[in-house]
Structures are given as C-alpha cells and as structure tokens.
Amino acid sequence: MKQMTVYTTTSCPYCVMLKNYLSEQNISFNEINMEEKPEAMRYVVESTGQMGVPQSEVNGKWIIGFDPEQIMHALKMN
C-alpha cells in the first residue's frame, strides 16, 4: 500500500491547494502540521535540506512544494 505524508503549516496557501488536489483525486494521505509538531520540522529539514512547505513523502521519495505531476509520478512508480 502506498504511503503518503504531507507536511504543512497552518498559513500556507500551497498546502491547502495540495490537500484539495489530493482529495479531488481520491488520494489518501497523512497530514502533519509542522507548527504543531516541531520534531516533524527537524525530520523534514534533515531529510530534504528544505524548510518550505508543503513537502510530501511518497513511499520514501520527497516532493517539494505543490507539484501534482511529481506526486502522481511518485504514486505510480511503486
């Protein structure tokens, strides 16, 4: 089963766009709000070197930002 986690913040418009896109495509995902879980911010920065959001982890592959094409590609790869 495909695992997708989306790392977000409360005030990020691209995070909302990404979550809406995933919902429209009937793609299930776990959301982790990094403002509520500072340890998640450390994990993301250590994993990608990026602080921006959204960042999505799809079966261990990272996608930075709102990039539906890359997300769909990553979901199909596994």
C-alpha positions as CSV (number, residue, x, y, z in Angstrom):
1,M,0.0,0.0,0.0
2,K,1.2,3.5,-0.9
3,Q,2.1,5.7,2.0
4,M,1.9,9.5,1.6
5,T,2.6,12.1,4.2
6,V,2.1,15.8,3.6
7,Y,4.0,18.2,5.8
8,T,2.2,21.5,6.2
9,T,1.8,24.7,8.2
10,T,-1.4,26.5,9.1
11,S,-0.9,29.6,6.9
12,C,0.4,28.0,3.8
13,P,-1.8,28.5,0.7
14,Y,0.1,25.9,-1.3
15,C,-0.6,23.4,1.4
16,V,-4.3,24.0,1.1
17,M,-4.0,23.7,-2.7
18,L,-2.1,20.4,-2.4
19,K,-4.6,18.9,0.2
20,N,-7.5,19.9,-2.0
21,Y,-5.9,18.4,-5.1
22,L,-5.2,15.1,-3.3
23,S,-8.8,15.0,-2.0
24,E,-10.2,15.7,-5.5
25,Q,-8.0,12.8,-6.8
26,N,-9.2,10.5,-4.0
27,I,-5.7,10.1,-2.8
28,S,-5.4,9.3,0.9
29,F,-2.6,11.0,2.8
30,N,-1.5,11.7,6.4
31,E,-1.1,15.4,7.2
32,I,1.5,16.5,9.7
33,N,1.3,20.2,10.7
34,M,4.8,21.2,11.5
35,E,3.7,24.2,13.6
36,E,2.0,21.6,16.0
37,K,4.9,19.1,15.8
38,P,8.3,20.8,15.9
39,E,10.0,17.4,15.7
40,A,8.5,17.0,12.3
41,M,10.2,20.2,11.1
42,R,13.5,18.8,12.2
43,Y,12.8,15.5,10.4
44,V,11.9,17.3,7.1
45,V,14.8,19.7,7.2
46,E,17.2,16.8,7.9
47,S,15.7,14.7,5.1
48,T,15.5,17.3,2.4
49,G,17.5,20.3,3.5
50,Q,14.4,22.4,2.8
51,M,12.3,24.4,5.2
52,G,9.5,25.4,2.8
53,V,6.1,23.7,2.7
54,P,4.3,21.7,1.6
55,Q,6.6,18.8,1.4
56,S,5.3,15.4,0.6
57,E,6.9,12.0,1.3
58,V,5.6,9.3,-1.0
59,N,7.0,5.8,-0.2
60,G,10.3,7.4,0.9
61,K,10.5,9.8,-2.1
62,W,10.3,13.5,-1.3
63,I,8.4,16.1,-3.4
64,I,9.0,19.7,-2.5
65,G,6.1,22.2,-3.0
66,F,2.8,21.9,-4.8
67,D,3.8,19.7,-7.7
68,P,0.9,17.4,-8.8
69,E,2.8,16.0,-11.7
70,Q,5.7,14.7,-9.5
71,I,3.3,13.4,-6.9
72,M,1.3,11.4,-9.4
73,H,4.5,10.1,-10.9
74,A,5.8,9.0,-7.5
75,L,2.5,7.3,-6.7
76,K,2.5,5.4,-9.9
77,M,6.2,4.3,-9.5
78,N,5.5,2.0,-6.6
